[in-house]
Amino acid sequence: MNNTIYLDNAATTPLRKEVLDEMMPYLTDYYGNASSIYKIGLASRTAIDSARERVANVLGCMPKEIYFTSCGSESDNWAIKGYAMASLKKGNHIITSKIEHHAVLHTCQYLEKNGFEVTYLPVDETGMISLEDLKNAIRPTTTLITIMYANNEIGTIQPIKEIAKIAHENGIVFHTDAVQAVGSIKVDVKELDVDMLSLSAHKFNGPKGIGALYIKRGVYPHNFMHGGAQESGKRAGTENTANIVGLAKALELATENLDEKVKKLSELRDYIIDKIQSDIPHCRLNGHRDMRLPGNVNFSFEFIEGESLLLMLSMNDIAASSGSACTSGSLDPSHVLLSIGLPHELAHGSLRVSLGYQNTKEDADKLLQVLPGIVQRLRDMSPLYEN
Ligand SMILES: *Cc1c(COP(=O)(O)O)cnc(C)c1O
């Protein structure tokens, strides 16, 4: 395991030691319920209050506007179902994109089955939505626009500020799934002027099973979890103190000297992209060349299967991902790759390398050393390649 070169940071990331250290006391000594009034309960309460402030500081909002959830998927579900329900009197139309994470797409499909109408905006070959399309999709009954900040497969970053502006000019609330963006690039909710924003700790070296939803003051989605009075009475369930503390610590660490980190990681990304393009024929870079997450590399290779590629990388102790069939547990290739216009064969032959803070040039070189040979071997086995 320790020899593994981990290049799948868009799927999840390793927990940082400093984060675990700060979480530990709340998994051991301070087990008290944060809603109680004795000392060990108060320790939890204080830690949660402080974590909320720390997260708000990084995102540029008020602590009261941060709600802890169990994951990014829950944040997306809450924002979308909650706001759709709360605004039913005004209308039943939602606008999203075709390349959202399933936490958004399947939530929208669920709403469609329950009387809502959803427009799924197309994207161009780089994965960008068109602002014209967005404007044209708006109806008098549109209550919510939900568009992801950065795509988890191809890394494309959407013009969030411009989308928020269009939404607000039309009196529509705007939610963004920023699970891939937070911790990776600068995210300031006031500067972006978004109304709701989802994030998840395990995508920026925090623990799994903890997320947050930013809800701007004055925006009122229906509650999603009913029960106790936690999270200002809006999200019931005894607080996961250790994970909340871990989320705050991981976010602070991830966003410390962020400009510098973005620059370094983008350089490593571009090094890999340039090298693959020069060393491997018949390949295609997926996603936008510049409006792209600093750690995202996504290629399609003609005449090969993504799964075979992953398997052979794995034999070389390299962990990466693909948008193809088996890895996603379904027979269809990635909806994202199909949406940017890839034919099925190319979508099946894709490779996603997602870099994290722990990756080095040596990791990149190890990948670049074995990848051309693997692609060539797989092509040699393909009946299609000769032609
Ligand atoms: C990972 C991810 C999610 C889901 O987050 P979880 O915490 O795993 O539920 C949602 N949206 C995007 C873009 C993601 O990358």
Ligand as a Chemical Component Dictionary entry (heavy atoms), coordinates in Angstrom:
data_LIG
# 
_chem_comp.id                   LIG 
_chem_comp.type                 NON-POLYMER 
_chem_comp.pdbx_formal_charge   0 
_chem_comp.three_letter_code    LIG 
# 
loop_
_chem_comp_atom.comp_id 
_chem_comp_atom.atom_id 
_chem_comp_atom.alt_atom_id 
_chem_comp_atom.type_symbol 
_chem_comp_atom.charge 
_chem_comp_atom.model_Cartn_x 
_chem_comp_atom.model_Cartn_y 
_chem_comp_atom.model_Cartn_z 
_chem_comp_atom.pdbx_ordinal 
LIG C1 C1 C 0 -17.288 13.708 -4.338 1  
LIG C2 C2 C 0 -18.289 14.622 -4.898 2  
LIG C3 C3 C 0 -19.576 14.719 -4.360 3  
LIG C4 C4 C 0 -20.038 13.840 -3.242 4  
LIG O1 O1 O 0 -19.395 14.101 -2.033 5  
LIG P1 P1 P 0 -19.466 12.998 -0.880 6  
LIG O2 O2 O 0 -18.909 13.679 0.321  7  
LIG O3 O3 O 0 -18.620 11.856 -1.341 8  
LIG O4 O4 O 0 -20.895 12.625 -0.731 9  
LIG C5 C5 C 0 -20.456 15.623 -4.903 10 
LIG N1 N1 N 0 -20.094 16.415 -5.931 11 
LIG C6 C6 C 0 -18.865 16.370 -6.481 12 
LIG C7 C7 C 0 -18.515 17.289 -7.596 13 
LIG C8 C8 C 0 -17.915 15.469 -5.988 14 
LIG O5 O5 O 0 -16.707 15.415 -6.542 15 
# 
loop_
_chem_comp_bond.comp_id 
_chem_comp_bond.atom_id_1 
_chem_comp_bond.atom_id_2 
_chem_comp_bond.value_order 
_chem_comp_bond.pdbx_ordinal 
LIG C1 C2 SING 1  
LIG C2 C3 SING 2  
LIG C2 C8 DOUB 3  
LIG C3 C4 SING 4  
LIG C3 C5 DOUB 5  
LIG C4 O1 SING 6  
LIG O1 P1 SING 7  
LIG P1 O2 DOUB 8  
LIG P1 O3 SING 9  
LIG P1 O4 SING 10 
LIG C5 N1 SING 11 
LIG N1 C6 DOUB 12 
LIG C6 C7 SING 13 
LIG C6 C8 SING 14 
LIG C8 O5 SING 15 
# 
